[in-house]
Amino acid sequence: MDRNELVNELARRRGFLWPAFELYGGAAGFYDYGPLGAPLKRRIEDIWRQYFVIAEGFAEIEAPTIGVEGIFQASGHLSGFSDPLTGCKECKEVYRADHLIKHIIEVPDALTNEEIYRCMQENEITCPECGGELSSVYEFNLMFKTMIGPGNKMTGYMRPETAQGMFINFPRLLRYFRGALPFAAVQIGKSYRNEISPRQGVIRLREFTQAEAEIFIDPRDKTHPRFDEVKAIRMKFYSQEAQEKGVEEEMSFGEAVERGVVAHQTLAYYVARTYQYLLAVGIDPQKLRFRQHKSDEMAHYAADCWDAEVLLDRLGWIELVGVADRTDYDLKAHTTVSKVNLSVFVNYGQPKKRKKTVVKPDFKALGPMFKSKAKAVGEALRALAPEQLAGEKIQVNIDGETIDIDRSLVSFESVEEEVRGEEVVPHVIEPSFGIDRILYSILDHSYYEDEIDGEKRAVLRFKPQVAPIEVAVLPLMDRSELVGPAKKILEELRSRGMRTDYDTSGSIGRRYRRNDEIGTPYEVTIDYETIEEGTVTIRDRDSMSQVRVARWQVVDKLQALLNGDLLFQDAGDPVRSAKND
């Protein structure tokens, strides 16, 4: 088996990830998280909260996973969230048409359906399954559609991303943050996409977990007050220019902004925080890069976008995170559809003086001329810009009727006014994380094999902060005189909030191997020296070294080891022979 197969086999066997609905034959694109996978996922999410809620002061919200139709009309998902499909006329198998020509066209996303079909015909592409003729290319919307309430009166959709929940709550969030920019909201939750043929395990799912932040900023100032904290960090950038050369560039974030590789400080700051987070949860920095979207793949709403990509065996480079400058597209789109103003009044530091031309309709003349409509005509004239009043005849629209007004009925006056601020539509910086992909990548990057006494040992070298089990408590034998002290230690560890397991099944060596395989950083062994001398053994997963510590110190020392406050070699007296290992 290759690494991909080994990791997936371990994940299934040890209870990290199971194909869903197995009792009924399963369904592609759905996975269950087992007894080890669920806590691993929660710890990955909790560390994300440390970075993007607690450290940044962002607000976490939770919106419904079903949305009404207007949301997705505004967001563009109704009209543009689709894949080009083609079907075999013989075996009826359905395929992503753009995937069938990837070896011919570098960026097939840029082609129309007609162009994709023409390329298929010109290159004599047939059904990969049976060789049959393929149909013309058509669009398939990836959203799951449902009806809200009885009678099919209201159409709803399972959300394809968590982002829209933050955008449509913008007015309430603005009030929560006392009307001041910048501010941000985050969500961690389920999203749904009716993928055509999900065949890469948890890399492509129909139900998946996203962690997204929508950071609303003043478009006139894209510097970041904390940029100095990250500007010296060095990382591999795969910019548009670097992609043309085929070589990644390593540079600091300060250099990336100075050279214009990343558009501005605020975007670079959140790319840097994303990089720090991925390293914190266990992504291998040697298998991580940030790739800039090319101009022909950049989303229509984005000014700049960077994907965090990881290298996985067999699967190649896979996107985990997208960090985009979405400009003001989303708020303007929701303003258009909802008819609700989603701008922010930004106060100036000092009021400004501004000259303004005031339109003054002649109401004495307009009254007799337009009678009941005179007031509406006057207000319509006041609303016109000076350049719209330049001709001899001025046109206004009242209740759908176009009315011509003689130029002599309108005069102008130039006045000076004090302006205290202006209305702006915020721009949005969005880091969007695929939690399921991150979890699988951690499994892949943590997997390690070595050989002990001629026997293969599989190890998941999880960082302690993500390990689903932090400490295993192992009595040397399942005897009452050892079980009692072992369970007492177990209770003390759990009272400190440590994630623990208790195991008496099989030889101590086999139990060590089981815990190595699920990534447990430390094991505590209780033996007869515990009774006679009041000491226990702590074993380190990666080095397999063991130290002897006083029974009364074991909980404090394990806490310090897990927190990174104590090196293992300094934890106690080394055990020179570990034959049970």
LUMMIVO-729092 format. One line per field, with one value per residue (C-alpha): residue number from 1; chain; x, y, z. Coordinates in steps of 0.02 Angstrom, whole numbers, plus 50000, padded with zeros to 5 digits. Layout:
! LUMMIVO-729092
resi: [NUM | ...]
chain: [A | ...]
xx: [X | ...]
yy: [Y | ...]
zz: [Z | ...]
This chain:
! LUMMIVO-729092
resi: [1 | 2 | 3 | 4 | 5 | 6 | 7 | 8 | 9 | 10 | 11 | 12 | 13 | 14 | 15 | 16 | 17 | 18 | 19 | 20 | 21 | 22 | 23 | 24 | 25 | 26 | 27 | 28 | 29 | 30 | 31 | 32 | 33 | 34 | 35 | 36 | 37 | 38 | 39 | 40 | 41 | 42 | 43 | 44 | 45 | 46 | 47 | 48 | 49 | 50 | 51 | 52 | 53 | 54 | 55 | 56 | 57 | 58 | 59 | 60 | 61 | 62 | 63 | 64 | 65 | 66 | 67 | 68 | 69 | 70 | 71 | 72 | 73 | 74 | 75 | 76 | 77 | 78 | 79 | 80 | 81 | 82 | 83 | 84 | 85 | 86 | 87 | 88 | 89 | 90 | 91 | 92 | 93 | 94 | 95 | 96 | 97 | 98 | 99 | 100 | 101 | 102 | 103 | 104 | 105 | 106 | 107 | 108 | 109 | 110 | 111 | 112 | 113 | 114 | 115 | 116 | 117 | 118 | 119 | 120 | 121 | 122 | 123 | 124 | 125 | 126 | 127 | 128 | 129 | 130 | 131 | 132 | 133 | 134 | 135 | 136 | 137 | 138 | 139 | 140 | 141 | 142 | 143 | 144 | 145 | 146 | 147 | 148 | 149 | 150 | 151 | 152 | 153 | 154 | 155 | 156 | 157 | 158 | 159 | 160 | 161 | 162 | 163 | 164 | 165 | 166 | 167 | 168 | 169 | 170 | 171 | 172 | 173 | 174 | 175 | 176 | 177 | 178 | 179 | 180 | 181 | 182 | 183 | 184 | 185 | 186 | 187 | 188 | 189 | 190 | 191 | 192 | 193 | 194 | 195 | 196 | 197 | 198 | 199 | 200 | 201 | 202 | 203 | 204 | 205 | 206 | 207 | 208 | 209 | 210 | 211 | 212 | 213 | 214 | 215 | 216 | 217 | 218 | 219 | 220 | 221 | 222 | 223 | 224 | 225 | 226 | 227 | 228 | 229 | 230 | 231 | 232 | 233 | 234 | 235 | 236 | 237 | 238 | 239 | 240 | 241 | 242 | 243 | 244 | 245 | 246 | 247 | 248 | 249 | 250 | 251 | 252 | 253 | 254 | 255 | 256 | 257 | 258 | 259 | 260 | 261 | 262 | 263 | 264 | 265 | 266 | 267 | 268 | 269 | 270 | 271 | 272 | 273 | 274 | 275 | 276 | 277 | 278 | 279 | 280 | 281 | 282 | 283 | 284 | 285 | 286 | 287 | 288 | 289 | 290 | 291 | 292 | 293 | 294 | 295 | 296 | 297 | 298 | 299 | 300 | 301 | 302 | 303 | 304 | 305 | 306 | 307 | 308 | 309 | 310 | 311 | 312 | 313 | 314 | 315 | 316 | 317 | 318 | 319 | 320 | 321 | 322 | 323 | 324 | 325 | 326 | 327 | 328 | 329 | 330 | 331 | 332 | 333 | 334 | 335 | 336 | 337 | 338 | 339 | 340 | 341 | 342 | 343 | 344 | 345 | 346 | 347 | 348 | 349 | 350 | 351 | 352 | 353 | 354 | 355 | 356 | 357 | 358 | 359 | 360 | 361 | 362 | 363 | 364 | 365 | 366 | 367 | 368 | 369 | 370 | 371 | 372 | 373 | 374 | 375 | 376 | 377 | 378 | 379 | 380 | 381 | 382 | 383 | 384 | 385 | 386 | 387 | 388 | 389 | 390 | 391 | 392 | 393 | 394 | 395 | 396 | 397 | 398 | 399 | 400 | 401 | 402 | 403 | 404 | 405 | 406 | 407 | 408 | 409 | 410 | 411 | 412 | 413 | 414 | 415 | 416 | 417 | 418 | 419 | 420 | 421 | 422 | 423 | 424 | 425 | 426 | 427 | 428 | 429 | 430 | 431 | 432 | 433 | 434 | 435 | 436 | 437 | 438 | 439 | 440 | 441 | 442 | 443 | 444 | 445 | 446 | 447 | 448 | 449 | 450 | 451 | 452 | 453 | 454 | 455 | 456 | 457 | 458 | 459 | 460 | 461 | 462 | 463 | 464 | 465 | 466 | 467 | 468 | 469 | 470 | 471 | 472 | 473 | 474 | 475 | 476 | 477 | 478 | 479 | 480 | 481 | 482 | 483 | 484 | 485 | 486 | 487 | 488 | 489 | 490 | 491 | 492 | 493 | 494 | 495 | 496 | 497 | 498 | 499 | 500 | 501 | 502 | 503 | 504 | 505 | 506 | 507 | 508 | 509 | 510 | 511 | 512 | 513 | 514 | 515 | 516 | 517 | 518 | 519 | 520 | 521 | 522 | 523 | 524 | 525 | 526 | 527 | 528 | 529 | 530 | 531 | 532 | 533 | 534 | 535 | 536 | 537 | 538 | 539 | 540 | 541 | 542 | 543 | 544 | 545 | 546 | 547 | 548 | 549 | 550 | 551 | 552 | 553 | 554 | 555 | 556 | 557 | 558 | 559 | 560 | 561 | 562 | 563 | 564 | 565 | 566 | 567 | 568 | 569 | 570 | 571 | 572 | 573 | 574 | 575 | 576 | 577 | 578 | 579 | 580 | 581]
chain: [A | A | A | A | A | A | A | A | A | A | A | A | A | A | A | A | A | A | A | A | A | A | A | A | A | A | A | A | A | A | A | A | A | A | A | A | A | A | A | A | A | A | A | A | A | A | A | A | A | A | A | A | A | A | A | A | A | A | A | A | A | A | A | A | A | A | A | A | A | A | A | A | A | A | A | A | A | A | A | A | A | A | A | A | A | A | A | A | A | A | A | A | A | A | A | A | A | A | A | A | A | A | A | A | A | A | A | A | A | A | A | A | A | A | A | A | A | A | A | A | A | A | A | A | A | A | A | A | A | A | A | A | A | A | A | A | A | A | A | A | A | A | A | A | A | A | A | A | A | A | A | A | A | A | A | A | A | A | A | A | A | A | A | A | A | A | A | A | A | A | A | A | A | A | A | A | A | A | A | A | A | A | A | A | A | A | A | A | A | A | A | A | A | A | A | A | A | A | A | A | A | A | A | A | A | A | A | A | A | A | A | A | A | A | A | A | A | A | A | A | A | A | A | A | A | A | A | A | A | A | A | A | A | A | A | A | A | A | A | A | A | A | A | A | A | A | A | A | A | A | A | A | A | A | A | A | A | A | A | A | A | A | A | A | A | A | A | A | A | A | A | A | A | A | A | A | A | A | A | A | A | A | A | A | A | A | A | A | A | A | A | A | A | A | A | A | A | A | A | A | A | A | A | A | A | A | A | A | A | A | A | A | A | A | A | A | A | A | A | A | A | A | A | A | A | A | A | A | A | A | A | A | A | A | A | A | A | A | A | A | A | A | A | A | A | A | A | A | A | A | A | A | A | A | A | A | A | A | A | A | A | A | A | A | A | A | A | A | A | A | A | A | A | A | A | A | A | A | A | A | A | A | A | A | A | A | A | A | A | A | A | A | A | A | A | A | A | A | A | A | A | A | A | A | A | A | A | A | A | A | A | A | A | A | A | A | A | A | A | A | A | A | A | A | A | A | A | A | A | A | A | A | A | A | A | A | A | A | A | A | A | A | A | A | A | A | A | A | A | A | A | A | A | A | A | A | A | A | A | A | A | A | A | A | A | A | A | A | A | A | A | A | A | A | A | A | A | A | A | A | A | A | A | A | A | A | A | A | A | A | A | A | A | A | A | A | A | A | A | A | A | A | A | A | A | A | A | A | A | A | A | A | A | A | A | A | A | A | A | A | A | A | A | A | A | A | A | A | A | A | A | A | A | A | A | A | A | A | A | A | A | A | A | A | A | A | A | A | A | A | A | A | A | A | A | A | A | A | A | A | A | A | A | A | A | A | A | A | A | A | A | A | A | A | A | A | A | A | A | A | A]
xx: [50000 | 50058 | 50052 | 49877 | 49809 | 49903 | 49832 | 49655 | 49666 | 49729 | 49593 | 49457 | 49529 | 49566 | 49404 | 49456 | 49350 | 49217 | 49117 | 48940 | 48783 | 48881 | 48733 | 48637 | 48774 | 48848 | 48844 | 48995 | 49040 | 48984 | 49094 | 49069 | 49196 | 49229 | 49282 | 49456 | 49409 | 49276 | 49390 | 49532 | 49415 | 49353 | 49532 | 49575 | 49422 | 49464 | 49640 | 49561 | 49454 | 49611 | 49685 | 49532 | 49412 | 49510 | 49674 | 49589 | 49435 | 49316 | 49134 | 49074 | 48896 | 48792 | 48670 | 48547 | 48615 | 48460 | 48442 | 48298 | 48312 | 48348 | 48513 | 48582 | 48511 | 48613 | 48770 | 48769 | 48751 | 48585 | 48657 | 48842 | 48871 | 48872 | 48985 | 48987 | 48928 | 48924 | 48846 | 48882 | 48745 | 48782 | 48814 | 48733 | 48882 | 48898 | 49064 | 49134 | 49163 | 49305 | 49398 | 49399 | 49503 | 49623 | 49767 | 49732 | 49682 | 49778 | 49631 | 49470 | 49367 | 49389 | 49298 | 49112 | 49012 | 49013 | 49202 | 49226 | 49115 | 49207 | 49373 | 49305 | 49250 | 49411 | 49514 | 49396 | 49364 | 49244 | 49169 | 49312 | 49205 | 49144 | 49211 | 49038 | 48991 | 48973 | 48829 | 48840 | 48893 | 48764 | 48765 | 48723 | 48692 | 48783 | 48662 | 48542 | 48367 | 48224 | 48054 | 48021 | 47853 | 47700 | 47629 | 47796 | 47772 | 47949 | 48106 | 48260 | 48437 | 48563 | 48701 | 48854 | 48963 | 48947 | 48996 | 48823 | 48763 | 48889 | 48844 | 48657 | 48686 | 48794 | 48675 | 48662 | 48848 | 48882 | 48775 | 48860 | 49030 | 48961 | 48966 | 49155 | 49266 | 49358 | 49262 | 49238 | 49122 | 49164 | 49070 | 49118 | 48985 | 48920 | 48904 | 48832 | 48877 | 48801 | 48969 | 48959 | 49078 | 49167 | 49305 | 49445 | 49387 | 49363 | 49453 | 49291 | 49131 | 48947 | 48930 | 49083 | 49138 | 49202 | 49280 | 49264 | 49298 | 49223 | 49330 | 49247 | 49373 | 49376 | 49419 | 49519 | 49647 | 49714 | 49860 | 49851 | 49898 | 49977 | 50070 | 50238 | 50202 | 50208 | 50313 | 50474 | 50393 | 50463 | 50359 | 50348 | 50246 | 50187 | 50134 | 50065 | 50240 | 50319 | 50193 | 50248 | 50427 | 50374 | 50473 | 50408 | 50489 | 50530 | 50519 | 50458 | 50283 | 50358 | 50451 | 50295 | 50195 | 50338 | 50362 | 50175 | 50171 | 50027 | 49908 | 49912 | 49954 | 49784 | 49774 | 49955 | 49921 | 49782 | 49884 | 50021 | 49899 | 49834 | 50012 | 50044 | 49881 | 49919 | 50091 | 50014 | 49895 | 50030 | 50044 | 50221 | 50297 | 50400 | 50237 | 50147 | 50141 | 50027 | 49975 | 49903 | 49754 | 49797 | 49705 | 49598 | 49544 | 49518 | 49337 | 49240 | 49222 | 49405 | 49544 | 49672 | 49665 | 49791 | 49763 | 49855 | 49900 | 49975 | 50062 | 49980 | 50039 | 49949 | 49831 | 49963 | 49938 | 49770 | 49689 | 49653 | 49619 | 49576 | 49616 | 49530 | 49503 | 49320 | 49309 | 49132 | 49049 | 48947 | 48875 | 48830 | 48748 | 48641 | 48598 | 48533 | 48423 | 48366 | 48347 | 48432 | 48576 | 48732 | 48853 | 48941 | 48950 | 49135 | 49172 | 49316 | 49444 | 49408 | 49250 | 49283 | 49213 | 49138 | 49054 | 48889 | 48770 | 48589 | 48447 | 48303 | 48142 | 48019 | 47873 | 47762 | 47766 | 47764 | 47608 | 47482 | 47568 | 47572 | 47446 | 47449 | 47611 | 47703 | 47786 | 47846 | 47913 | 48007 | 48085 | 48136 | 48220 | 48314 | 48378 | 48458 | 48643 | 48692 | 48751 | 48575 | 48506 | 48614 | 48493 | 48347 | 48226 | 48244 | 48162 | 48099 | 48007 | 47853 | 47761 | 47822 | 47776 | 47915 | 47885 | 47977 | 48020 | 48073 | 48249 | 48186 | 48089 | 48250 | 48390 | 48552 | 48640 | 48818 | 48832 | 48970 | 48930 | 49021 | 49045 | 49080 | 49102 | 49047 | 48955 | 49069 | 49033 | 49162 | 49277 | 49290 | 49443 | 49393 | 49500 | 49400 | 49460 | 49409 | 49416 | 49395 | 49538 | 49648 | 49610 | 49655 | 49814 | 49866 | 49842 | 49946 | 50086 | 50093 | 50104 | 50274 | 50344 | 50498 | 50557 | 50580 | 50659 | 50612 | 50431 | 50353 | 50291 | 50162 | 50155 | 50046 | 50159 | 50020 | 50062 | 49999 | 49874 | 49777 | 49801 | 49630 | 49709 | 49844 | 49892 | 49863 | 49864 | 49929 | 49943 | 50084 | 49961 | 49775 | 49793 | 49701 | 49859 | 49907 | 49733 | 49689 | 49837 | 49815 | 49633 | 49676 | 49802 | 49671 | 49547 | 49677 | 49723 | 49541 | 49508 | 49644 | 49553 | 49672 | 49606 | 49650 | 49627 | 49644 | 49702 | 49739 | 49713 | 49866 | 50052 | 50123 | 50220 | 50061 | 49975 | 50120 | 50104 | 49916 | 49942 | 50085 | 49970 | 49831 | 49954 | 49950 | 50101 | 50132 | 50094 | 50102 | 50146 | 50103 | 50207 | 50268 | 50397 | 50247 | 50194 | 50368 | 50454 | 50312 | 50369 | 50291 | 50357 | 50315 | 50349 | 50374 | 50287 | 50414 | 50578 | 50506 | 50616 | 50555 | 50583 | 50544 | 50455 | 50383 | 50202 | 50150 | 50232 | 50163 | 50008 | 50103 | 50242 | 50123 | 50032 | 50198 | 50250 | 50086 | 50096 | 50274 | 50340 | 50452 | 50570 | 50548 | 50731 | 50711 | 50552 | 50635 | 50768 | 50795 | 50751 | 50903 | 50818 | 50643 | 50623 | 50434 | 50439]
yy: [50000 | 50178 | 50314 | 50370 | 50193 | 50167 | 50328 | 50289 | 50110 | 50169 | 50303 | 50174 | 50039 | 50152 | 50252 | 50418 | 50415 | 50294 | 50297 | 50350 | 50243 | 50080 | 49981 | 50033 | 50021 | 50195 | 50353 | 50441 | 50608 | 50574 | 50522 | 50490 | 50546 | 50404 | 50407 | 50473 | 50578 | 50681 | 50744 | 50773 | 50881 | 50978 | 51015 | 51079 | 51193 | 51252 | 51303 | 51397 | 51491 | 51535 | 51615 | 51695 | 51731 | 51755 | 51827 | 51942 | 51989 | 51929 | 51884 | 51705 | 51683 | 51534 | 51553 | 51424 | 51297 | 51322 | 51489 | 51570 | 51593 | 51781 | 51754 | 51646 | 51757 | 51901 | 51796 | 51729 | 51547 | 51526 | 51581 | 51539 | 51398 | 51254 | 51129 | 51083 | 50904 | 50779 | 50606 | 50444 | 50401 | 50215 | 50177 | 50339 | 50381 | 50568 | 50665 | 50838 | 50892 | 51013 | 50872 | 50769 | 50900 | 50951 | 50863 | 50968 | 51139 | 51208 | 51311 | 51235 | 51340 | 51488 | 51399 | 51406 | 51244 | 51251 | 51272 | 51125 | 51014 | 51068 | 51025 | 50853 | 50821 | 50884 | 50772 | 50622 | 50608 | 50467 | 50392 | 50339 | 50194 | 50112 | 50216 | 50274 | 50441 | 50587 | 50711 | 50899 | 50996 | 51068 | 51156 | 51070 | 51180 | 51110 | 51172 | 51053 | 51122 | 51102 | 51177 | 51272 | 51236 | 51150 | 51188 | 51215 | 51404 | 51449 | 51382 | 51354 | 51289 | 51204 | 51333 | 51299 | 51408 | 51487 | 51661 | 51723 | 51710 | 51846 | 51958 | 51959 | 51993 | 52144 | 52278 | 52189 | 52155 | 52338 | 52387 | 52255 | 52332 | 52507 | 52562 | 52563 | 52482 | 52365 | 52220 | 52036 | 51890 | 51705 | 51542 | 51361 | 51248 | 51130 | 51174 | 51068 | 51045 | 50913 | 50861 | 50762 | 50620 | 50639 | 50507 | 50574 | 50528 | 50681 | 50792 | 50813 | 50794 | 50833 | 50883 | 50966 | 51086 | 51261 | 51390 | 51562 | 51740 | 51892 | 52043 | 52209 | 52348 | 52529 | 52521 | 52684 | 52608 | 52432 | 52444 | 52334 | 52394 | 52226 | 52195 | 52219 | 52057 | 51953 | 52049 | 51953 | 51781 | 51692 | 51576 | 51497 | 51608 | 51539 | 51701 | 51726 | 51772 | 51623 | 51505 | 51566 | 51521 | 51360 | 51401 | 51449 | 51600 | 51609 | 51784 | 51878 | 51950 | 52123 | 52094 | 52019 | 52177 | 52294 | 52207 | 52201 | 52011 | 52021 | 52165 | 52251 | 52233 | 52176 | 52032 | 51984 | 51989 | 51859 | 51750 | 51753 | 51708 | 51566 | 51504 | 51510 | 51416 | 51277 | 51249 | 51250 | 51107 | 50999 | 51037 | 51003 | 51170 | 51077 | 51019 | 51186 | 51334 | 51482 | 51495 | 51654 | 51635 | 51670 | 51813 | 51692 | 51592 | 51738 | 51747 | 51893 | 51972 | 51955 | 52084 | 51956 | 51779 | 51657 | 51471 | 51374 | 51211 | 51053 | 50910 | 50740 | 50572 | 50521 | 50672 | 50805 | 50987 | 51011 | 51174 | 51188 | 51374 | 51520 | 51698 | 51824 | 52011 | 52005 | 52196 | 52266 | 52140 | 52046 | 52194 | 52284 | 52127 | 52103 | 52290 | 52273 | 52122 | 52161 | 52351 | 52376 | 52499 | 52404 | 52550 | 52623 | 52807 | 52842 | 52999 | 53112 | 53155 | 53338 | 53404 | 53464 | 53616 | 53580 | 53688 | 53621 | 53674 | 53680 | 53663 | 53785 | 53746 | 53890 | 53818 | 53973 | 53931 | 53741 | 53742 | 53807 | 53711 | 53537 | 53554 | 53394 | 53336 | 53499 | 53441 | 53277 | 53374 | 53494 | 53353 | 53262 | 53421 | 53442 | 53264 | 53294 | 53327 | 53498 | 53417 | 53347 | 53524 | 53593 | 53590 | 53703 | 53566 | 53460 | 53290 | 53208 | 53045 | 53050 | 52886 | 52817 | 52975 | 53079 | 53265 | 53407 | 53559 | 53726 | 53776 | 53947 | 53864 | 53811 | 53915 | 53869 | 53927 | 53884 | 53854 | 53797 | 53653 | 53562 | 53376 | 53264 | 53100 | 52994 | 52834 | 52692 | 52512 | 52405 | 52286 | 52109 | 52002 | 51819 | 51675 | 51517 | 51351 | 51174 | 51085 | 50909 | 50933 | 51005 | 50854 | 50730 | 50826 | 50819 | 50630 | 50618 | 50734 | 50653 | 50473 | 50393 | 50217 | 50141 | 49967 | 49899 | 49727 | 49681 | 49736 | 49886 | 50024 | 50148 | 50315 | 50470 | 50609 | 50727 | 50887 | 50867 | 51008 | 50912 | 50731 | 50652 | 50556 | 50650 | 50520 | 50332 | 50253 | 50075 | 49957 | 49835 | 49692 | 49683 | 49649 | 49736 | 49800 | 49891 | 49934 | 50034 | 50157 | 50167 | 50219 | 50348 | 50428 | 50419 | 50516 | 50649 | 50673 | 50690 | 50814 | 50924 | 50919 | 50799 | 50681 | 50507 | 50323 | 50171 | 50005 | 49835 | 49729 | 49630 | 49647 | 49816 | 49819 | 49794 | 49932 | 50049 | 50010 | 50043 | 50213 | 50257 | 50219 | 50335 | 50474 | 50474 | 50581 | 50501 | 50341 | 50315 | 50139 | 50082 | 49933 | 49854 | 49991 | 50107 | 50009 | 49983 | 50149 | 50269 | 50300 | 50277 | 50273 | 50405 | 50353 | 50471 | 50418 | 50482 | 50432 | 50284 | 50345 | 50320 | 50417 | 50372 | 50506 | 50515 | 50463 | 50630 | 50728 | 50632 | 50740 | 50905 | 50842 | 50775 | 50942 | 51033 | 50913 | 50937 | 51126 | 51128 | 51198 | 51046 | 50947 | 50758 | 50728 | 50844 | 50761 | 50626 | 50492 | 50400 | 50216 | 50136 | 49976 | 49975 | 49792 | 49800 | 49921]
zz: [50000 | 49965 | 50098 | 50049 | 50070 | 50234 | 50309 | 50252 | 50316 | 50486 | 50494 | 50465 | 50578 | 50726 | 50723 | 50648 | 50489 | 50428 | 50265 | 50312 | 50295 | 50280 | 50347 | 50192 | 50063 | 50088 | 49981 | 49906 | 49981 | 50161 | 50308 | 50493 | 50621 | 50744 | 50928 | 50884 | 50732 | 50819 | 50961 | 50835 | 50732 | 50885 | 50940 | 50765 | 50775 | 50950 | 50897 | 50751 | 50877 | 50976 | 50819 | 50739 | 50882 | 51043 | 50977 | 50849 | 50949 | 50814 | 50852 | 50824 | 50763 | 50707 | 50562 | 50490 | 50367 | 50258 | 50169 | 50076 | 49888 | 49891 | 49982 | 49843 | 49707 | 49779 | 49809 | 49630 | 49681 | 49589 | 49423 | 49436 | 49562 | 49439 | 49353 | 49168 | 49145 | 49005 | 49002 | 48910 | 48786 | 48809 | 48995 | 49060 | 49172 | 49209 | 49211 | 49245 | 49066 | 49110 | 49199 | 49040 | 48949 | 49090 | 49002 | 48847 | 48917 | 49066 | 49134 | 49065 | 49189 | 49071 | 48927 | 48888 | 48881 | 48692 | 48688 | 48808 | 48699 | 48541 | 48625 | 48672 | 48494 | 48414 | 48528 | 48509 | 48696 | 48737 | 48895 | 49012 | 49072 | 48912 | 48767 | 48717 | 48639 | 48759 | 48758 | 48739 | 48893 | 49013 | 49183 | 49348 | 49501 | 49653 | 49786 | 49873 | 49846 | 49970 | 50009 | 50170 | 50251 | 50176 | 50006 | 49917 | 49934 | 49988 | 49905 | 50011 | 49984 | 50096 | 50111 | 50001 | 50115 | 50287 | 50225 | 50176 | 50357 | 50405 | 50258 | 50289 | 50474 | 50432 | 50502 | 50671 | 50677 | 50640 | 50789 | 50898 | 50856 | 50893 | 50712 | 50696 | 50563 | 50556 | 50633 | 50592 | 50616 | 50604 | 50588 | 50603 | 50531 | 50399 | 50215 | 50075 | 49892 | 49780 | 49705 | 49544 | 49584 | 49753 | 49746 | 49856 | 50031 | 50141 | 50014 | 49917 | 50018 | 49994 | 50176 | 50252 | 50388 | 50353 | 50467 | 50390 | 50443 | 50358 | 50403 | 50359 | 50329 | 50272 | 50085 | 50099 | 50219 | 50193 | 50312 | 50467 | 50643 | 50689 | 50527 | 50615 | 50712 | 50553 | 50427 | 50468 | 50446 | 50293 | 50186 | 50013 | 49896 | 49730 | 49648 | 49473 | 49414 | 49505 | 49423 | 49252 | 49301 | 49388 | 49545 | 49718 | 49801 | 49986 | 50060 | 50213 | 50221 | 50232 | 50069 | 49988 | 50022 | 49976 | 49808 | 49774 | 49775 | 49901 | 49866 | 50036 | 50221 | 50282 | 50158 | 50196 | 50384 | 50371 | 50253 | 50386 | 50525 | 50418 | 50394 | 50582 | 50618 | 50495 | 50572 | 50747 | 50706 | 50626 | 50440 | 50378 | 50321 | 50190 | 50109 | 50119 | 50000 | 49964 | 49782 | 49709 | 49593 | 49413 | 49328 | 49226 | 49380 | 49500 | 49559 | 49484 | 49656 | 49709 | 49695 | 49754 | 49823 | 49897 | 49925 | 50059 | 49971 | 50044 | 49957 | 49985 | 49921 | 49761 | 49770 | 49736 | 49788 | 49874 | 49930 | 50117 | 50138 | 50028 | 50087 | 49974 | 49959 | 49907 | 49888 | 49916 | 49801 | 49932 | 50026 | 49864 | 49794 | 49951 | 49950 | 49772 | 49807 | 49985 | 49959 | 50129 | 50143 | 50197 | 50205 | 50357 | 50406 | 50441 | 50540 | 50490 | 50623 | 50590 | 50501 | 50322 | 50233 | 50064 | 49932 | 49871 | 49733 | 49795 | 49668 | 49702 | 49608 | 49584 | 49682 | 49649 | 49465 | 49486 | 49596 | 49469 | 49329 | 49409 | 49552 | 49661 | 49579 | 49612 | 49774 | 49693 | 49542 | 49656 | 49758 | 49597 | 49535 | 49700 | 49684 | 49514 | 49496 | 49422 | 49260 | 49236 | 49237 | 49097 | 48949 | 48907 | 48954 | 49111 | 49125 | 49287 | 49313 | 49425 | 49455 | 49289 | 49192 | 49110 | 49134 | 49044 | 49150 | 49077 | 49131 | 49187 | 49331 | 49418 | 49497 | 49586 | 49742 | 49797 | 49985 | 50102 | 50219 | 50357 | 50323 | 50473 | 50379 | 50231 | 50189 | 50133 | 50084 | 50176 | 50084 | 50148 | 50181 | 50193 | 50258 | 50220 | 50295 | 50246 | 50415 | 50345 | 50222 | 50359 | 50470 | 50334 | 50292 | 50475 | 50472 | 50313 | 50371 | 50544 | 50481 | 50508 | 50504 | 50583 | 50631 | 50807 | 50829 | 50651 | 50672 | 50585 | 50699 | 50631 | 50721 | 50707 | 50767 | 50816 | 50906 | 51086 | 51064 | 50930 | 50990 | 51027 | 51171 | 51266 | 51397 | 51407 | 51581 | 51572 | 51722 | 51686 | 51720 | 51752 | 51939 | 52079 | 52165 | 52002 | 51940 | 52098 | 52085 | 51896 | 51908 | 52040 | 51920 | 51782 | 51889 | 51931 | 51748 | 51696 | 51836 | 51758 | 51590 | 51504 | 51371 | 51433 | 51394 | 51507 | 51433 | 51510 | 51353 | 51293 | 51330 | 51377 | 51213 | 51111 | 51208 | 51173 | 50987 | 50987 | 51068 | 50950 | 50804 | 50864 | 50907 | 51098 | 51151 | 51322 | 51416 | 51604 | 51660 | 51836 | 51895 | 52057 | 52083 | 52100 | 52254 | 52323 | 52283 | 52240 | 52060 | 51888 | 51709 | 51579 | 51399 | 51251 | 51089 | 50963 | 51043 | 51143 | 51286 | 51464 | 51624 | 51803 | 51907 | 52081 | 52089 | 52168 | 52025 | 51877 | 51844 | 51854 | 51743 | 51611 | 51611 | 51586 | 51447 | 51355 | 51373 | 51307 | 51471 | 51504 | 51392 | 51405 | 51447 | 51596 | 51661 | 51769 | 51783 | 51618 | 51611 | 51530 | 51473 | 51403 | 51358 | 51368 | 51222]
